[in-house]
Amino acid sequence: MITFEKILIAVDNGLAADSAAKVGFELAKKFNAHVGLVHITEPVIGAPVMTDSTMGMPMQNANDITSVEIAEIQNEVSDNIIDHIKTKYGSDLRVSVFTEFGATADGIIKCGHDFGANIIVMGSHNRSGFERFFTGSVAEEVVRDAGIPVLVVPLRDEKAD
């Protein structure tokens, strides 16, 4: 019989992640599994600093946000996403939280191995064609490189129901 003792659920702020979290927590309840909940924050690339050609000095803008402020905002958003999912689905389960900074697929795979997960559960945005060519597929990369089973939960098309 297949059993799952540790289930890693990857989430972001999208509907696909919410669907995956629902399935992942249902699976965890059936197996009384320990859940790892992970959110990966990808680095934000800021605009280049403009230079005043007269003085040769960087131009100051009242709307500038420092990289430290961006990191703080990203951490707060990550914490809110994790807290929302944990409260919505995992109130009666043992849940460990992971927040990583870096490439999404790599972070999910790393957390899966660090947590000792038996399976990774994640959503898919159902991108195809032109859009997928440019954005890639995090789910596809995790499936290919994780080395452990990955359950990909597709985002349901509400119009089809």
N, C-alpha and C positions, 0 to 999 in steps of 0.2 A: 504494500500500500504506500502510495506517495504521501509524504507529510512535509509540511513546511513549518519550521520552528522560528525562522526569521524572514520577514518579508520587507523588502525595501520598496517604498512607494515614492516615486519622483513626482513633484508638483511644481506648478508655476501658477500664475493668476488666470489661467484660461479655463474654458469649459471642458476641454479634453482632459486636463489634469483633475478636475473635479470628478469626472466620470471614472477616471482611473482610481482615484482615491476611494470612491464608493465601492468599486469592485475589490480593490486591495484590502480594505477594512473588512468587507464581508468574508473574504477568503481568510483573513487573520482570525476572525471570530470563529469560523468553522474549525480551524486548526489550533485555536488558542495560542496563536503565534505572537511573538514579539515583533512590533512594527518599527521600522526605521523610516522616518519621514524626511525626505531631502529636498531642498530647494537650492538650485545653483544660480548664482548671480554672475552674469557675464560682464566683463569690464566695459565701461562706457568710454568711447573715444571722444575727447573734447575737441572743440574747434581750435585751430591754431591761434596763437597770440598775435595780435596785430601790433605793428610797430609804427610809432609816429615818425614819419620820414624827416621831419624838421629837427627833432631832438634826438632821434635814434633810440628812444625809450619805449618800452611796452606801453600801449594805450590801456588806460584803466576804464572799466565799464562798471557802472553801478549794479548791473545785472549779472556780473561774473559770479560763478559758483566754483569754489575750489574743489580739487579732487577729493579732499578730506570730507567736504560737505556732501559731495556726490556719494561717496562710500557710506556715509552715515544714513543718507536717504535710502540707498539700496539695502542696507542692513535692516532698516525699519520696515521697508516693504516686505523683505524676505521673512522677517519675524511675524508680520501681520498675516501673510499667506499661510505660513506654518500653523500659527495659532488658530486661524479660521478653520482649516482642514481638521486639525486635531480636535477642536471643540465640536465640529459638525459630525465627525465620524468615529473618533477614537476615544471618547470619554471613558469607556469601560475596559480599555486595553492598555497594556504596557507599551509606551511609545517613546522612542529615542529620536532626538531631533539632530539633523545635520544641515548646516548651511555652509556652502562652499563658494569660493570665488574663482572663476575661471571658465574654461570651455565646458558647456553643458554636458555633452556625452561623456567626456573624460571624468568630470566630477561625479556623475551618476555611477559610472563603473568603479571609480575609486571608492566611493562610499559603500557600494555593494560589497566589495571585497573587505574593506575595513570593518564593516558591520557583521560580516560573515553570513550574508543573506543567502537563502536557498533559492530565492526568486526575486526578480525585480518587476514591479508593476508600474507601467507608465502609459500616458495617453498618446494619441496620435492625432494630428490636426487634419489628416486626410488630404494633404497637399499633393498635387500631381502636376505633371507636365511642366510648363514654363516656370511656375512659382517654385516647384520643388527643385528644379534645376539650379535656381539661384539661391534658395534658402537651405537646401540640403534636408536631410531627415535625421534628427537626433535619435529618434526611435530606431531607425535602420542601423545607425552607427553603434548604438548600445547593443542591439541584437547581434550584430556581427562580432563585436569585440569583448563582450562582457565575460564570456566563459562560464556563465551560469544561465539557467532558464530566464527568459524575459517574456512577460505577458503584456502585450500591447493592446490597449483598450481603445478602439476607434471612437471618435466623436460621432455620436448619432446625429443624423440629419432629422431635425424635428419636423420638417415639412413632409418627410416620408411616412411619418406616423399617423 
